Amino acid sequence: MTATSPQATTARQPVVDLVGEVAATHISALQRGYRADRSSAVAALAQLRRGAGKLPEEVPELWGMAGTELLYSERDLPERDTLKAEFALFSAITLYALHQQSKSGQDMHRPGVELGTAVRRLMPGGTLDEPIRRRFVRLGTATTPKVLTERLREVVILLRNASIGLDYGILARQLYQAQDPDGLRHVRQRWGRSFHSYRPASPRTDDDAAASPDKDT
């Protein structure tokens, strides 16, 4: 009996899923290294954040540092998919590097936290903050990959300053999808839905706190 090869299994995986998986895996490894104060991870993030808001071809000095080779470890990609995947992965990883800057005590890659949710968390008490809302709307009006990543950089800086994390695997998938015909419209819908559906956690009463102490303290 012949076993199914890893290449055959991976070939059936949609490219958008591959991009999200590679981004989450590579960023998680960088994050563990940075949090552990490993010199290689600290140096890598310092270099990678120079690419935040730029296109891969604008910073050739970062070639080989964004995990791009992982996209091809078990399969070849068509040319069109290659360009989209490399942009999405490069953008997600460099934006993460910017987000994690000076946050050695916190994970800025947070699985499950979508962009709209993260932006809404910037608004105290769940109220609408107009300057932040306008910045989010401005992001939603981007029409090219270059403008999109530039405006994402602005939002990431706000999130970093407020110590609010983001799922970069999801973001990488969305950056890939945003380059498809009509894909950006679907990504905007997802961002808007996660923004509008966010509900801040209800404050606990003293009795609740006594019955269920915070394990993080």
N, C-alpha and C positions, 0 to 999 in steps of 0.2 A: 504493500500500500504506500502510495506516495503522499507525503505530507504537503499541505498547502504552504507555499513559500511566503515569507513576510511581504515580499514585493507584490504578490498576487493579492494578498489581503489588503495592503495599503492602496493598491490601484483602484479598489472599489470605493474608497473613501472620497467624498466630494472635496474638492480643493479648498473650499471655504472652511470645512471642518479641519483639514490639515493645517491651514494657516492658524486657526484659533488654538489648536493643540500645540503646535510648535511654539507659538508665542507664549502660552501659559507655562509650558515646560521650561523654556529658556529663561523667562523672566523669574520664575520661581527659584531656579538655581542661582541666578544673579542675586536675588533678594536674600536667600539664605546666606550666601557668601558675604554680602554687604552687612547683614545684621550680625554676622559672626566676626566682622572686622577683618576679613581676609584681604590682604593687600591686592591680590589679583582682581577681586570683584570691585573693590573700591576704585581702583585705577580704571577698570573697564567702564564703570558707570560714569566716571568723570569725563572720559572720552566720548561715550555714547550720547551724553546729553547735549553735546555740541551739534548733534544732528537733529535735535527736536525742532519741528517746524520746517524742516528742509526735505528735499527730495533725495533719494539715495545717490543719484548721480552728481549731486552738488557737493558731497563730502566723501570723495574717494578714499580719504584717509581712514574711513570707518569700514571699508570693505573687509569682510572676514570677521567682523566683530558683532554683527547683529543676528547671528544664528541662521543666516540665509541658507547656508549649506545643508541645514537640517531639512529643508524643503525637498532636497533631492537625494536624501540618504537611501531611499528605497524605491524611488520612482522618478521618471522623467515627466516634466510638465510641458504642455503645449506653450508656444511662445506667448500667446495672449494671456494665458493663465499665469505664466512666469512673471510678467511685468506687474500684473495686479497683485500677485502674492508677495513679491519682493517689496513693493511699496507698502502694503498693509503691514507686513512684519517689521520692516525697518521703522515705520512711523510709530507703531505700538511700542517697540522696544526703546526707541530714543525718547519718546514721551514719558515712558515709565522711568527712565534714568533721570530725567528732569524732575519727575514727581517725587522720587525717593531721595533726592538731594537733601542732605542735612537731617534726614529722618532715620537715624540709626536705631532708634528705639521703637519704630513702628513699621508695619507692613503697608506699603502704599499700593501694592497689588492685592486686592481683596476680592476673592472669588464670589461671584453672585451680585456684585454691586454694579449696576448699569449706570451709564452716563447721566441720564435724566435724574435718577435717584441721587447720585452724588451731588449734582448741581442743586437739587432741592434741599439737600442737607446743609448747603451753604447759607440757607435762609433761616434765621433763628425762629424757633417755634412754629415752623411750617408756614409762616406768613410770606407773601410775595415781596421780594426785594426787587424794586424796579431796575436798578443798575445791573444786578446779576441777571435778571430776566432778559434784559436787552442784550447782554453779552451772549446768553444762550440762544436767543433768537438770531443774532448775528451769525453764530455758528451754523444754525440751521439754514441760512441763506447762502452758504458757500456752494459754489457751482463747479469747482475744479478741485482735484486732489491737492494741489499746492495750497490753495486758499483754505481748504478744509483743515489741513494739518497745521497751518499757521494759526488758525483760530482755535484749534484744539490746544495748541501750546498756551494760548492766553488763559483758557479755562483750566488747564492743568496747574498752572502757577497759582490760581485762586484756590484750587483744591489742596495743593501742597501747603499753602500758607495756613489753611484751616485744618490741616491734618486729616483730610477726608480721602479715603482710598477709593480705588476703582478696579474693576475686573478688566485686565488688559487682554485676556483671551477673547472675551466678548468684543472688546473694542477692535481687536485685530480682525475678527470675522466681519464686523460692520464696515471697517475700512476697505476690506476686499469687496463686499457687496455693493458699497457705494460707487464702485467703478463700473458696475453693470448698467445696461440700459434700464432706466426706471429704478435702479437699485437704490440711489440716494433718496428717492421718495420713501421707499420702504424703511430705510434706516432712520430718516427723520420721524416717521410714524412711531418707530420703536423708541426713539429718544423722547418724543412727546408723551407717549403712553407711560413710560417709567417716571417722567417728571410729574405728570398729573396724578398718577396713582399713589405716589408716595404719601405716607401718613407718619408723622413723627410719633415716636413711642410715647404712650401716656405716662405722665409722671406718677411714680408709685407713692402711696401714702406711707406714713411712718410704720403702720402696722404691716404693710406689704414688705417693706425693707427689713423689718425685724424678722419676719417669717422666712424671707428669702434673701440672705445676705449676698452682696455682690462678691463673686469669686475673684474678680480682677483687682480688688483692693488689697 
